[in-house]
Amino acid sequence: MGEELIRSMIRGLNRLIILWLLSKEAMTGYRVMKELERITGQPLSPGIVYPLLYELEGENYLASEWRRRGGRRVKYYSTTPKGRETLRRLRETIKTPLKEALKELLREE
């Protein structure tokens, strides 16, 4: 049960982490997937990451554009103004006592 609880909690953060990553720079879906794996320590399949990207794009939190890289076209994702505003509001929400509780929770003993 412990492992499933950890995976479930991390899955709940994936959208927030994607918004944060893409607010810093535009990335391909593959790179988003690899960054999520690096940050969460959890292996993620394209079947998990790409539906999240499509969902966030469909809700206008992300935009995408095709770029040429080498001899092929690659889709890059970035945050929209709505995505950046949502991320700002999430940061404000976390600045409440929740931030202190999270810091305490994450403090090493």
C-alpha positions as CSV (number, residue, x, y, z in Angstrom):
1,M,0.0,0.0,0.0
2,G,2.8,2.4,0.7
3,E,4.2,2.4,-2.8
4,E,0.8,2.9,-4.4
5,L,0.1,5.9,-2.1
6,I,3.5,7.4,-3.1
7,R,2.8,6.9,-6.8
8,S,-0.7,8.3,-6.5
9,M,0.6,11.4,-4.7
10,I,3.2,12.0,-7.4
11,R,0.7,11.5,-10.2
12,G,-1.3,14.3,-8.6
13,L,1.6,16.6,-9.0
14,N,2.4,15.8,-12.6
15,R,0.2,18.6,-14.1
16,L,1.7,21.2,-11.8
17,I,5.3,20.0,-12.6
18,I,4.5,20.2,-16.3
19,L,3.3,23.7,-16.0
20,W,6.3,24.7,-14.0
21,L,8.8,23.0,-16.5
22,L,7.2,24.6,-19.5
23,S,7.0,28.0,-17.9
24,K,10.8,28.0,-17.9
25,E,11.3,26.9,-21.5
26,A,9.6,25.2,-24.4
27,M,10.2,21.5,-24.5
28,T,9.3,18.4,-26.6
29,G,7.0,15.9,-25.0
30,Y,9.9,13.4,-24.8
31,R,11.9,15.9,-22.8
32,V,9.0,16.7,-20.5
33,M,8.7,13.0,-19.9
34,K,12.4,12.6,-19.0
35,E,12.3,15.7,-16.8
36,L,9.3,14.4,-14.9
37,E,11.1,11.1,-14.4
38,R,14.2,12.9,-13.1
39,I,12.2,15.1,-10.7
40,T,9.8,12.5,-9.4
41,G,12.1,9.4,-9.5
42,Q,9.2,7.5,-11.1
43,P,9.4,6.0,-14.6
44,L,6.7,7.4,-16.8
45,S,5.5,6.1,-20.1
46,P,4.4,8.2,-23.1
47,G,0.9,6.8,-22.4
48,I,0.8,8.8,-19.2
49,V,2.7,12.0,-20.2
50,Y,1.2,12.7,-23.7
51,P,-2.4,12.6,-22.5
52,L,-1.6,15.1,-19.8
53,L,0.1,17.4,-22.4
54,Y,-3.0,17.1,-24.7
55,E,-5.3,17.7,-21.8
56,L,-3.4,20.8,-20.7
57,E,-3.2,22.1,-24.3
58,G,-7.0,21.4,-24.8
59,E,-7.7,23.5,-21.7
60,N,-5.5,26.3,-23.0
61,Y,-2.8,26.0,-20.3
62,L,-0.3,24.9,-22.9
63,A,0.3,25.8,-26.6
64,S,2.3,23.8,-29.1
65,E,4.2,24.5,-32.2
66,W,6.0,22.3,-34.8
67,R,9.7,23.1,-35.3
68,R,12.3,21.6,-37.6
69,R,15.0,19.7,-35.8
70,G,17.5,18.0,-37.9
71,G,15.5,16.6,-40.8
72,R,12.2,16.1,-39.0
73,R,9.4,18.1,-37.4
74,V,9.2,18.1,-33.6
75,K,6.3,19.4,-31.5
76,Y,7.3,21.8,-28.7
77,Y,5.1,22.7,-25.8
78,S,5.1,26.0,-23.8
79,T,2.8,27.6,-21.3
80,T,0.1,30.1,-22.4
81,P,-0.8,33.2,-20.5
82,K,-3.6,31.2,-18.8
83,G,-1.1,28.5,-17.8
84,R,1.3,31.1,-16.4
85,E,-1.5,32.8,-14.5
86,T,-2.7,29.4,-13.1
87,L,0.9,28.6,-12.0
88,R,1.1,32.0,-10.3
89,R,-2.1,31.3,-8.5
90,L,-0.9,27.9,-7.4
91,R,2.2,29.5,-6.0
92,E,0.1,32.0,-4.1
93,T,-2.0,29.1,-2.7
94,I,1.1,27.2,-1.6
95,K,2.5,30.3,0.2
96,T,-0.1,29.9,2.9
97,P,0.6,27.7,5.9
98,L,0.7,24.8,3.5
99,K,4.2,25.9,2.5
100,E,5.4,25.7,6.0
101,A,3.8,22.3,6.5
102,L,5.4,21.0,3.3
103,K,8.8,22.3,4.4
104,E,8.4,20.6,7.8
105,L,7.3,17.4,6.1
106,L,10.3,17.4,3.8
107,R,12.9,18.3,6.4
108,E,15.3,15.5,7.0
109,E,15.6,14.2,10.5
